[in-house]
Amino acid sequence: MQSGPAVASDDRGRYSVSVATTTSAAWAEVLRSPTHIDEGSPLARSCVKLRALNPDYPRMYAVAAMAHEAKRRWWQLGVGLEDGRTDQMLARSMEDLRSPDAAATQVATALIHAIVGRVAALVVLEGRAWDPGIDNLWIHMDSDGGIDWAGLSSPVLRILPGDKLEGKQGTVTLPCEEALLVWTAHRCITSLHAVRRAVGDRAPLDVRTFWSLVGDAILGASTYVPVLAGAHMADGARRGQAMLDAFVAAGAPVRSRPSMPTRVRTRAS
């Protein structure tokens, strides 16, 4: 019987717990979670709308509740970034792009969409947010090694006063829209710092470029989601700008622009 997590050291003496062991431990925490959801849960209802935004690619903005998912191809963000997943994604992007800079930007863009782009879509569409923090977010890979989905350990939504879901199980009401945006930005940043460090330690990734990609993810959601949903574009634009302000106030320079921005095709969907 295994007495503890499998541990290995690299050539610089750094020790890490194996992906398989730590992911299994994280999965056990998901299954022990007291929060259980069903098809009528607040998260499930919101994800119905998110999937409808792009019927050809229904996973583009939606997320999964991990308590309902099998383990195959899933990894926890807080574990996998430093235990081989980042290296795998960079190697796969290098095969496509043959440029370390472009590969780093592509991988960062895909991870940023999983963290920020998806939750920004829900903020813009419904004034709600799930927890995009590093201890809550999971990543799903497709058969080609690209990110095609994201999942949550806790499916609880943060909502605004007056929301029709107020008081329902699976929701927490925050006092105002500003509080929702500040909370969302701070939780995103816990994941984003880990992504920037993981990618930047392995490939050339300019800090200003990274944060400009985060800003692009927010602007993309605030621009295109209202169009896809047939909603008022002014409301989406206002929330998008307010979300950018919340990130800047939290110390993330998402309004900065690199001198020569790099645009590469992303494998996120």
BALOBA-1460 file (C-alpha; in Angstrom, 3 decimals):
// residues 269
<rec num="1" residu="m" x="0.000" y="0.000" z="0.000"/>
<rec num="2" residu="q" x="1.319" y="3.458" z="-0.867"/>
<rec num="3" residu="s" x="2.328" y="5.286" z="2.290"/>
<rec num="4" residu="g" x="2.542" y="8.800" z="0.840"/>
<rec num="5" residu="p" x="2.846" y="10.874" z="-2.294"/>
<rec num="6" residu="a" x="5.470" y="10.013" z="-4.869"/>
<rec num="7" residu="v" x="8.277" y="12.572" z="-4.730"/>
<rec num="8" residu="a" x="11.064" y="13.217" z="-7.233"/>
<rec num="9" residu="s" x="13.939" y="15.700" z="-7.414"/>
<rec num="10" residu="d" x="15.394" y="17.393" z="-10.479"/>
<rec num="11" residu="d" x="19.042" y="18.190" z="-11.251"/>
<rec num="12" residu="r" x="18.860" y="21.333" z="-9.124"/>
<rec num="13" residu="g" x="17.574" y="19.500" z="-6.080"/>
<rec num="14" residu="r" x="14.014" y="20.793" z="-6.340"/>
<rec num="15" residu="y" x="11.416" y="18.355" z="-5.118"/>
<rec num="16" residu="s" x="7.923" y="17.944" z="-6.467"/>
<rec num="17" residu="v" x="4.991" y="15.663" z="-5.802"/>
<rec num="18" residu="s" x="3.910" y="13.595" z="-8.798"/>
<rec num="19" residu="v" x="1.006" y="14.788" z="-10.950"/>
<rec num="20" residu="a" x="-0.835" y="11.508" z="-10.530"/>
<rec num="21" residu="t" x="-0.626" y="11.534" z="-6.736"/>
<rec num="22" residu="t" x="-1.467" y="15.178" z="-6.173"/>
<rec num="23" residu="t" x="-4.259" y="15.166" z="-8.730"/>
<rec num="24" residu="s" x="-5.752" y="12.103" z="-7.042"/>
<rec num="25" residu="a" x="-5.614" y="13.917" z="-3.711"/>
<rec num="26" residu="a" x="-7.265" y="16.980" z="-5.239"/>
<rec num="27" residu="w" x="-9.917" y="14.765" z="-6.816"/>
<rec num="28" residu="a" x="-10.681" y="13.262" z="-3.427"/>
<rec num="29" residu="e" x="-11.276" y="16.778" z="-2.115"/>
<rec num="30" residu="v" x="-13.720" y="17.431" z="-4.967"/>
<rec num="31" residu="l" x="-15.668" y="14.297" z="-4.145"/>
<rec num="32" residu="r" x="-15.704" y="15.142" z="-0.424"/>
<rec num="33" residu="s" x="-17.034" y="18.619" z="-1.116"/>
<rec num="34" residu="p" x="-20.369" y="19.260" z="0.631"/>
<rec num="35" residu="t" x="-21.572" y="21.229" z="-2.400"/>
<rec num="36" residu="h" x="-23.379" y="18.951" z="-4.827"/>
<rec num="37" residu="i" x="-25.025" y="20.259" z="-7.982"/>
<rec num="38" residu="d" x="-27.463" y="18.905" z="-10.492"/>
<rec num="39" residu="e" x="-28.689" y="19.942" z="-13.913"/>
<rec num="40" residu="g" x="-30.865" y="22.631" z="-12.348"/>
<rec num="41" residu="s" x="-28.091" y="24.191" z="-10.260"/>
<rec num="42" residu="p" x="-27.149" y="27.860" z="-10.682"/>
<rec num="43" residu="l" x="-23.883" y="26.956" z="-12.425"/>
<rec num="44" residu="a" x="-25.606" y="24.491" z="-14.740"/>
<rec num="45" residu="r" x="-28.234" y="27.075" z="-15.705"/>
<rec num="46" residu="s" x="-25.600" y="29.675" z="-16.485"/>
<rec num="47" residu="c" x="-23.577" y="27.192" z="-18.512"/>
<rec num="48" residu="v" x="-26.605" y="26.405" z="-20.677"/>
<rec num="49" residu="k" x="-26.496" y="30.044" z="-21.807"/>
<rec num="50" residu="l" x="-22.725" y="29.984" z="-22.216"/>
<rec num="51" residu="r" x="-22.854" y="26.859" z="-24.376"/>
<rec num="52" residu="a" x="-25.518" y="28.474" z="-26.543"/>
<rec num="53" residu="l" x="-23.200" y="31.368" z="-27.393"/>
<rec num="54" residu="n" x="-21.334" y="29.196" z="-29.875"/>
<rec num="55" residu="p" x="-23.274" y="26.008" z="-30.708"/>
<rec num="56" residu="d" x="-20.442" y="24.768" z="-32.928"/>
<rec num="57" residu="y" x="-18.017" y="25.002" z="-29.981"/>
<rec num="58" residu="p" x="-20.215" y="24.746" z="-26.872"/>
<rec num="59" residu="r" x="-17.229" y="24.399" z="-24.526"/>
<rec num="60" residu="m" x="-15.732" y="27.712" z="-25.618"/>
<rec num="61" residu="y" x="-17.050" y="29.623" z="-22.595"/>
<rec num="62" residu="a" x="-18.761" y="27.026" z="-20.390"/>
<rec num="63" residu="v" x="-17.161" y="25.134" z="-17.514"/>
<rec num="64" residu="a" x="-17.769" y="21.774" z="-15.858"/>
<rec num="65" residu="a" x="-18.498" y="20.881" z="-12.242"/>
<rec num="66" residu="m" x="-15.695" y="18.469" z="-11.383"/>
<rec num="67" residu="a" x="-17.862" y="16.344" z="-9.102"/>
<rec num="68" residu="h" x="-19.631" y="15.180" z="-12.279"/>
<rec num="69" residu="e" x="-16.525" y="14.488" z="-14.369"/>
<rec num="70" residu="a" x="-14.286" y="11.473" z="-14.869"/>
<rec num="71" residu="k" x="-10.572" y="12.041" z="-14.256"/>
<rec num="72" residu="r" x="-9.358" y="11.370" z="-17.796"/>
<rec num="73" residu="r" x="-7.533" y="14.325" z="-19.384"/>
<rec num="74" residu="w" x="-8.263" y="16.637" z="-16.443"/>
<rec num="75" residu="w" x="-5.565" y="18.279" z="-14.304"/>
<rec num="76" residu="q" x="-5.699" y="20.767" z="-11.486"/>
<rec num="77" residu="l" x="-4.188" y="24.128" z="-12.383"/>
<rec num="78" residu="g" x="-2.326" y="24.480" z="-9.101"/>
<rec num="79" residu="v" x="-0.619" y="21.117" z="-9.630"/>
<rec num="80" residu="g" x="-0.086" y="20.554" z="-13.327"/>
<rec num="81" residu="l" x="1.617" y="23.836" z="-14.225"/>
<rec num="82" residu="e" x="4.803" y="22.817" z="-12.428"/>
<rec num="83" residu="d" x="4.561" y="19.070" z="-12.926"/>
<rec num="84" residu="g" x="4.909" y="18.617" z="-16.653"/>
<rec num="85" residu="r" x="1.788" y="20.065" z="-18.274"/>
<rec num="86" residu="t" x="3.365" y="23.409" z="-19.155"/>
<rec num="87" residu="d" x="6.334" y="21.652" z="-20.738"/>
<rec num="88" residu="q" x="4.004" y="19.416" z="-22.761"/>
<rec num="89" residu="m" x="1.974" y="22.348" z="-24.074"/>
<rec num="90" residu="l" x="5.078" y="24.335" z="-24.989"/>
<rec num="91" residu="a" x="6.603" y="21.360" z="-26.798"/>
<rec num="92" residu="r" x="3.376" y="20.829" z="-28.746"/>
<rec num="93" residu="s" x="3.189" y="24.511" z="-29.698"/>
<rec num="94" residu="m" x="6.823" y="24.465" z="-30.804"/>
<rec num="95" residu="e" x="5.963" y="21.676" z="-33.238"/>
<rec num="96" residu="d" x="3.355" y="23.968" z="-34.799"/>
<rec num="97" residu="l" x="5.088" y="27.338" z="-34.646"/>
<rec num="98" residu="r" x="8.858" y="26.679" z="-34.574"/>
<rec num="99" residu="s" x="9.325" y="29.809" z="-32.468"/>
<rec num="100" residu="p" x="9.854" y="29.852" z="-28.676"/>
<rec num="101" residu="d" x="8.327" y="33.332" z="-28.384"/>
<rec num="102" residu="a" x="5.243" y="32.418" z="-30.394"/>
<rec num="103" residu="a" x="4.860" y="29.107" z="-28.547"/>
<rec num="104" residu="a" x="5.006" y="30.874" z="-25.179"/>
<rec num="105" residu="t" x="2.379" y="33.381" z="-26.307"/>
<rec num="106" residu="q" x="0.134" y="30.633" z="-27.646"/>
<rec num="107" residu="v" x="0.267" y="28.588" z="-24.442"/>
<rec num="108" residu="a" x="-0.228" y="31.673" z="-22.267"/>
<rec num="109" residu="t" x="-3.215" y="32.756" z="-24.383"/>
<rec num="110" residu="a" x="-4.875" y="29.361" z="-24.045"/>
<rec num="111" residu="l" x="-4.439" y="29.318" z="-20.265"/>
<rec num="112" residu="i" x="-5.564" y="32.939" z="-19.935"/>
<rec num="113" residu="h" x="-8.759" y="32.129" z="-21.821"/>
<rec num="114" residu="a" x="-9.431" y="29.231" z="-19.437"/>
<rec num="115" residu="i" x="-8.928" y="31.476" z="-16.413"/>
<rec num="116" residu="v" x="-10.198" y="34.887" z="-17.508"/>
<rec num="117" residu="g" x="-11.996" y="34.638" z="-20.843"/>
<rec num="118" residu="r" x="-14.569" y="32.155" z="-19.605"/>
<rec num="119" residu="v" x="-15.483" y="33.879" z="-16.352"/>
<rec num="120" residu="a" x="-15.478" y="37.283" z="-18.092"/>
<rec num="121" residu="a" x="-18.129" y="35.938" z="-20.451"/>
<rec num="122" residu="l" x="-20.391" y="35.118" z="-17.492"/>
<rec num="123" residu="v" x="-19.718" y="38.464" z="-15.822"/>
<rec num="124" residu="v" x="-20.633" y="40.289" z="-19.027"/>
<rec num="125" residu="l" x="-23.663" y="38.133" z="-19.803"/>
<rec num="126" residu="e" x="-25.284" y="37.739" z="-16.380"/>
<rec num="127" residu="g" x="-23.370" y="39.740" z="-13.788"/>
<rec num="128" residu="r" x="-22.285" y="36.496" z="-12.128"/>
<rec num="129" residu="a" x="-18.938" y="34.804" z="-11.568"/>
<rec num="130" residu="w" x="-17.596" y="31.427" z="-10.515"/>
<rec num="131" residu="d" x="-14.321" y="31.122" z="-8.620"/>
<rec num="132" residu="p" x="-11.380" y="31.204" z="-11.092"/>
<rec num="133" residu="g" x="-8.790" y="30.876" z="-8.331"/>
<rec num="134" residu="i" x="-5.846" y="28.516" z="-8.611"/>
<rec num="135" residu="d" x="-7.196" y="26.208" z="-5.915"/>
<rec num="136" residu="n" x="-10.539" y="25.839" z="-7.716"/>
<rec num="137" residu="l" x="-9.739" y="25.604" z="-11.425"/>
<rec num="138" residu="w" x="-9.147" y="22.455" z="-13.495"/>
<rec num="139" residu="i" x="-8.031" y="22.150" z="-17.119"/>
<rec num="140" residu="h" x="-9.161" y="19.599" z="-19.721"/>
<rec num="141" residu="m" x="-7.015" y="18.642" z="-22.716"/>
<rec num="142" residu="d" x="-8.284" y="17.383" z="-26.056"/>
<rec num="143" residu="s" x="-6.745" y="14.458" z="-27.924"/>
<rec num="144" residu="d" x="-4.391" y="16.832" z="-29.743"/>
<rec num="145" residu="g" x="-2.962" y="18.321" z="-26.550"/>
<rec num="146" residu="g" x="-4.903" y="21.588" z="-26.626"/>
<rec num="147" residu="i" x="-7.067" y="23.075" z="-23.883"/>
<rec num="148" residu="d" x="-10.726" y="22.610" z="-24.750"/>
<rec num="149" residu="w" x="-12.527" y="22.945" z="-21.409"/>
<rec num="150" residu="a" x="-12.197" y="24.105" z="-17.826"/>
<rec num="151" residu="g" x="-13.728" y="22.801" z="-14.618"/>
<rec num="152" residu="l" x="-14.408" y="23.886" z="-11.047"/>
<rec num="153" residu="s" x="-13.944" y="22.102" z="-7.730"/>
<rec num="154" residu="s" x="-16.534" y="24.398" z="-6.152"/>
<rec num="155" residu="p" x="-19.424" y="25.349" z="-8.452"/>
<rec num="156" residu="v" x="-20.682" y="28.189" z="-6.231"/>
<rec num="157" residu="l" x="-21.537" y="31.383" z="-8.124"/>
<rec num="158" residu="r" x="-21.092" y="34.921" z="-6.846"/>
<rec num="159" residu="i" x="-24.127" y="36.981" z="-7.797"/>
<rec num="160" residu="l" x="-25.533" y="40.484" z="-7.321"/>
<rec num="161" residu="p" x="-28.426" y="41.724" z="-5.173"/>
<rec num="162" residu="g" x="-31.710" y="41.311" z="-7.021"/>
<rec num="163" residu="d" x="-30.497" y="38.348" z="-9.071"/>
<rec num="164" residu="k" x="-33.317" y="35.828" z="-9.497"/>
<rec num="165" residu="l" x="-31.002" y="33.208" z="-7.986"/>
<rec num="166" residu="e" x="-30.458" y="35.202" z="-4.793"/>
<rec num="167" residu="g" x="-30.836" y="32.955" z="-1.752"/>
<rec num="168" residu="k" x="-30.552" y="29.754" z="-3.776"/>
<rec num="169" residu="q" x="-28.141" y="27.000" z="-2.800"/>
<rec num="170" residu="g" x="-24.942" y="27.282" z="-4.803"/>
<rec num="171" residu="t" x="-24.802" y="31.086" z="-4.737"/>
<rec num="172" residu="v" x="-23.236" y="33.816" z="-2.610"/>
<rec num="173" residu="t" x="-24.584" y="37.356" z="-2.955"/>
<rec num="174" residu="l" x="-21.998" y="40.144" z="-3.033"/>
<rec num="175" residu="p" x="-23.037" y="43.686" z="-2.110"/>
<rec num="176" residu="c" x="-22.564" y="45.367" z="-5.503"/>
<rec num="177" residu="e" x="-21.127" y="45.002" z="-9.001"/>
<rec num="178" residu="e" x="-17.850" y="46.625" z="-7.984"/>
<rec num="179" residu="a" x="-17.417" y="44.018" z="-5.240"/>
<rec num="180" residu="l" x="-18.105" y="41.237" z="-7.747"/>
<rec num="181" residu="l" x="-15.504" y="42.577" z="-10.175"/>
<rec num="182" residu="v" x="-12.881" y="43.139" z="-7.473"/>
<rec num="183" residu="w" x="-13.385" y="39.626" z="-6.103"/>
<rec num="184" residu="t" x="-13.227" y="38.103" z="-9.598"/>
<rec num="185" residu="a" x="-10.054" y="40.011" z="-10.492"/>
<rec num="186" residu="h" x="-8.266" y="38.987" z="-7.311"/>
<rec num="187" residu="r" x="-9.206" y="35.328" z="-7.750"/>
<rec num="188" residu="c" x="-8.130" y="35.367" z="-11.409"/>
<rec num="189" residu="i" x="-4.801" y="36.885" z="-10.442"/>
<rec num="190" residu="t" x="-3.968" y="33.953" z="-8.141"/>
<rec num="191" residu="s" x="-4.135" y="31.722" z="-11.212"/>
<rec num="192" residu="l" x="-2.535" y="34.193" z="-13.610"/>
<rec num="193" residu="h" x="0.582" y="34.720" z="-11.503"/>
<rec num="194" residu="a" x="1.125" y="30.955" z="-11.461"/>
<rec num="195" residu="v" x="0.680" y="30.741" z="-15.244"/>
<rec num="196" residu="r" x="3.045" y="33.645" z="-15.929"/>
<rec num="197" residu="r" x="5.683" y="32.094" z="-13.690"/>
<rec num="198" residu="a" x="5.291" y="28.596" z="-15.149"/>
<rec num="199" residu="v" x="5.444" y="29.687" z="-18.790"/>
<rec num="200" residu="g" x="8.048" y="32.410" z="-18.229"/>
<rec num="201" residu="d" x="10.412" y="30.001" z="-16.476"/>
<rec num="202" residu="r" x="10.402" y="27.771" z="-19.555"/>
<rec num="203" residu="a" x="10.073" y="30.098" z="-22.533"/>
<rec num="204" residu="p" x="10.520" y="33.782" z="-23.447"/>
<rec num="205" residu="l" x="7.398" y="35.613" z="-22.256"/>
<rec num="206" residu="d" x="7.481" y="39.370" z="-21.830"/>
<rec num="207" residu="v" x="5.579" y="40.540" z="-18.751"/>
<rec num="208" residu="r" x="3.826" y="43.362" z="-20.606"/>
<rec num="209" residu="t" x="2.836" y="40.977" z="-23.369"/>
<rec num="210" residu="f" x="1.373" y="38.571" z="-20.827"/>
<rec num="211" residu="w" x="-0.799" y="41.168" z="-19.120"/>
<rec num="212" residu="s" x="-1.879" y="42.637" z="-22.448"/>
<rec num="213" residu="l" x="-3.145" y="39.155" z="-23.373"/>
<rec num="214" residu="v" x="-5.212" y="39.183" z="-20.180"/>
<rec num="215" residu="g" x="-6.649" y="42.550" z="-21.183"/>
<rec num="216" residu="d" x="-7.421" y="41.183" z="-24.638"/>
<rec num="217" residu="a" x="-9.316" y="38.259" z="-23.087"/>
<rec num="218" residu="i" x="-11.509" y="40.651" z="-21.111"/>
<rec num="219" residu="l" x="-12.083" y="42.955" z="-24.074"/>
<rec num="220" residu="g" x="-12.844" y="40.002" z="-26.326"/>
<rec num="221" residu="a" x="-15.515" y="38.706" z="-23.961"/>
<rec num="222" residu="s" x="-17.059" y="42.135" z="-23.417"/>
<rec num="223" residu="t" x="-17.149" y="42.773" z="-27.174"/>
<rec num="224" residu="y" x="-18.251" y="39.448" z="-28.634"/>
<rec num="225" residu="v" x="-20.392" y="37.841" z="-25.929"/>
<rec num="226" residu="p" x="-23.165" y="40.488" z="-26.139"/>
<rec num="227" residu="v" x="-23.193" y="40.064" z="-29.929"/>
<rec num="228" residu="l" x="-23.423" y="36.273" z="-29.667"/>
<rec num="229" residu="a" x="-26.128" y="36.527" z="-27.002"/>
<rec num="230" residu="g" x="-28.137" y="39.244" z="-28.736"/>
<rec num="231" residu="a" x="-27.728" y="41.434" z="-25.643"/>
<rec num="232" residu="h" x="-27.075" y="45.155" z="-25.195"/>
<rec num="233" residu="m" x="-23.509" y="45.892" z="-26.265"/>
<rec num="234" residu="a" x="-23.309" y="48.978" z="-24.048"/>
<rec num="235" residu="d" x="-23.777" y="46.885" z="-20.898"/>
<rec num="236" residu="g" x="-21.073" y="44.472" z="-22.010"/>
<rec num="237" residu="a" x="-18.666" y="47.288" z="-22.804"/>
<rec num="238" residu="r" x="-19.304" y="48.944" z="-19.440"/>
<rec num="239" residu="r" x="-18.694" y="45.732" z="-17.510"/>
<rec num="240" residu="g" x="-15.621" y="44.975" z="-19.575"/>
<rec num="241" residu="q" x="-14.076" y="48.361" z="-18.817"/>
<rec num="242" residu="a" x="-14.981" y="48.033" z="-15.138"/>
<rec num="243" residu="m" x="-13.372" y="44.597" z="-15.054"/>
<rec num="244" residu="l" x="-10.176" y="46.011" z="-16.585"/>
<rec num="245" residu="d" x="-10.216" y="48.720" z="-13.905"/>
<rec num="246" residu="a" x="-10.550" y="46.068" z="-11.184"/>
<rec num="247" residu="f" x="-7.507" y="44.212" z="-12.508"/>
<rec num="248" residu="v" x="-5.443" y="47.405" z="-12.700"/>
<rec num="249" residu="a" x="-6.458" y="48.356" z="-9.153"/>
<rec num="250" residu="a" x="-5.314" y="44.905" z="-8.023"/>
<rec num="251" residu="g" x="-1.874" y="45.498" z="-9.531"/>
<rec num="252" residu="a" x="-2.284" y="43.705" z="-12.868"/>
<rec num="253" residu="p" x="-1.304" y="46.068" z="-15.754"/>
<rec num="254" residu="v" x="-3.871" y="44.737" z="-18.204"/>
<rec num="255" residu="r" x="-4.162" y="48.051" z="-20.031"/>
<rec num="256" residu="s" x="-0.459" y="48.091" z="-20.920"/>
<rec num="257" residu="r" x="0.559" y="47.398" z="-24.508"/>
<rec num="258" residu="p" x="3.827" y="45.757" z="-25.596"/>
<rec num="259" residu="s" x="5.837" y="47.766" z="-28.118"/>
<rec num="260" residu="m" x="5.386" y="45.084" z="-30.787"/>
<rec num="261" residu="p" x="2.439" y="42.871" z="-29.827"/>
<rec num="262" residu="t" x="2.604" y="39.284" z="-30.992"/>
<rec num="263" residu="r" x="-0.539" y="37.710" z="-32.352"/>
<rec num="264" residu="v" x="-0.602" y="33.962" z="-32.816"/>
<rec num="265" residu="r" x="-3.400" y="31.521" z="-33.333"/>
<rec num="266" residu="t" x="-4.558" y="29.936" z="-30.110"/>
<rec num="267" residu="r" x="-5.471" y="26.315" z="-29.616"/>
<rec num="268" residu="a" x="-7.920" y="27.129" z="-26.821"/>
<rec num="269" residu="s" x="-11.570" y="26.593" z="-27.682"/>
